[in-house]
Amino acid sequence: MSKYIIFESQYQKLLETGSNSAAMDLDIYVQPIHFDTNTGNEDLVDSIDTIIDKLEEISSSLRVGKKIAPEMKDKIYQISDFVNNTTEQIQYSEFTNIDN
């Protein structure tokens, strides 16, 4: 016969049920409940993480004294404006769920 280690609360539940099938039902009580947290945004989140990593590389280079052309500075300011505008649109948007 196999030996199993169970919590006291699980043992109590077995005693409360009082049937031979209670041990089989124990699985119901000990399995973690999984909730689907898939929002469909995983690719988008990965892209944002990649962008953040690249911007951190640029920031690090600039901190140690790397010089860049004025045109590149303008592009970074444009990116900053774009990110700020996009952030505001997302934050203040009423659209929250694709299923609604």
N, C-alpha and C positions, 0 to 999 in steps of 0.2 A: 504494500500500500504506500502511496506517495504521501509525503508530508508537505503541508502548506502552512505558511505563516500569514495570519490575518490579524487585522486590528480588532481590538475588543468590541468596537462599535459594529464591525462586520459580524463578529461572533454573536453579538446580541441580536442582530437582524436575522441571523440564521435560526436562533432559538425562537424568535417571535413568529417566524413563518411556520415552523413545526412540520415541514414536509420533507420528503426525501429529495425532492427536486430543488430544495432551497440552495443547496451547494451549487447547482447549475445556475440558479438565479443570482448568485453572488456576483457574477461577472457584471451584471447590470449596475450594481452598486459601487463597484471599484473602478470601472472604466472612466477615464476623464471625459468630460463633455467637450466636444469640439464644435466651435462655432465658425462658420464660414466668414472670414474677414476679407475675402477677396473683393476689392473695390474696382478692379479692372484698371487700376492706375500703376501697376508694377513697372511697366516699361517707362512710363513718364517719370516715376520716382527714380528709376535707375539713371535716366537721362539727366535729371536735375542733380543727382549725386555726382555724376561725371563732370557736369559743368562746375559744380562747387569745387571739386578736386582741381580742375584746371585753373580756376580763378585763384585758389589758394597757392598754386605754383607760381602764378604771375605775381601775386602779392608778396610772396616770399622773395622772389627775384628782385622786386622793386625795393624791398626793405634792406637788402644787402647792397644796394647802390646801382643796380642795373639801369642803364639809360635807355629810354625808348623815344622814338620819333614823335613829334607833336600829332601827326596823323593817327598814330596808335593810341595816344591819349584820348583824342576825340572819339575814336571807336569805343574805348572803354567807357567814356562818359555816355555815349549813345546806348551801350549795353545796359548801363546802370539805369538810365531813364526808362528803357524798355522793361527791365525787370521790375522797377517800381510801379509802372503803369499796369503791368500784368498782375502783379501782386494785389494791387488795389481792386482790379476787376474780379479776381478770384475771391478775395476776402468779402467783397460787398455784393457778390452775385447771389441771387436767390436760388439758383439752380444748384441743388445739392445731391440729387440722386437720379441716376439714369432710368430707374425703374418707375419713377413717379409719373 
